Amino acid sequence: MTFTNKGKKAAVVSLVVAVAVGGLSIASVTASDNDTEKQRAIDNATKIVNPKDPPRLPVLNDFGDTGNPVDVTAVKAAVPDLIHRYKVQLMLPGAADERASEIRSLAKKEKRAGEFRSVFAASVADTKIKAIEDAIAQAVDDPTFRPFTDHQVTIDKWYGVTVDGHKAFAGFHGKESVVVPDMAARPPNTQEGQWHVWLERDGDVWKLVDIKTKLDAAP
């Protein structure tokens, strides 16, 4: 499954692939007490990392799907769409003066906030928006700003989805790619790895709570 966006504007590569959007502790979503193996896999995938330890994510293994099949299907459909919609909102003009104008524009900031609220669950939206805007603000005078014009998320393999009431956890292996205009002759800049995604249901809509990525090259 691939989601693509091609537009006139450009974005900050570092923001799209590594923007810090908060370090909230997300409660583990549990499977049935009768399914020990799935429970162990999910506990391992969703455990809280000790703040004193390096922020390393556990390696995901197949843990299958748990919960209402309709909800599981809805989560799988929502995850790549939400990630893509979140990332394309980080797109900014490549020219320094245009970039500064857009970042400082109250109207543009409010529009971004509205889009982010359609992606992030209400329980975390305010925290995420502040963290994202703080990160975006750093691009105003950043001499190392590198724009790109395309964003893709491709899911290669689902490790599983667990739905428990209005909370869900999804794990998959996939790729995130961007195209940098001044590197058009080169292959897309791609990072590949495991994605850990926590969600909550707002009404009938699944939204993001947090996203963590463990790159294949990471220890």
Residue, then its C-alpha position, 0 to 999 in steps of 0.5 A: m500500500t503506497f500513499t503519494n503526494k506531489g506538490k508545488k511546495a517543498a518540505v524539510v527532510s529532517l522534519v518529515v523523517a525525524v520530527a519530535v512530536g512528544g514522548l507521551s507514555i502510551a498504555s499497552v493494548t492487551a490481547s486475550d488472556n488466553d493467547t499467551e504468545k500474542q500477549r507476550a509479543i504485544d507487551n514487548a512491542t508496547k513496553i515503556v522504555n526507561p527514560k534513563d535508558p537509550p530510546r531503543l524500540p523493541v523488535l517487532n515479531d508477528f503477533g497477528d490481529t486481535g479484536n473486532p475484525v471490522d475494527v482491525t480492517a479499519v485500523k489497517a486502512a487508516v494507518p498509512d493514510l494518517i501517516h501520509r496526511y500528517k507528513v505532508q502537512l510539514m511541507l514548506p516552501g523551499a525559498a527562505d523568504e517564502r518559508a519564513s512567511e508561511i511559518r510565521s503566518l497565523a492563518k497558515k498556522e491555524k490551518r495546519a493545526g486544523e489538519f493536525r487535529s484531523v490526524f491526531a487523537a483529541s487526547v494528544a492533539d494539543t501536545k503534538i501540535k505544539a511540538i510540531e510547530d516548535a520543530i517547524a519554527q526551527a526551519v525559518d533560519d536553518p541554512t541546512f534546509r533541504p526541500f523535497t517534493d514527494h512523500q510516499v509510505t509503503i507497507d511491506k508487511w503487517y506484524g499485526v493489529t490489536v484493538d481493545g475498545h477505543k485504543a489500538f496498536a499496529g505494527f508493520h514493516g515499511k518504507e518512507s521515501v522522499v524526493v529531493p529536487d536538487m538530487a533528482a538524478r538520484p534514487p528517492n531518499t528512503q528509510e526502511g524499518q519497523w513502524h510502531v503506531w498507537l491509535e485512539r478512536d474519536g467517535d467513529v474515526w481512528k486517529l494517531v496517538d504516537i508513531k515510532t520507527k525502528l530503522d532496519a540499520a538501527p541497533 
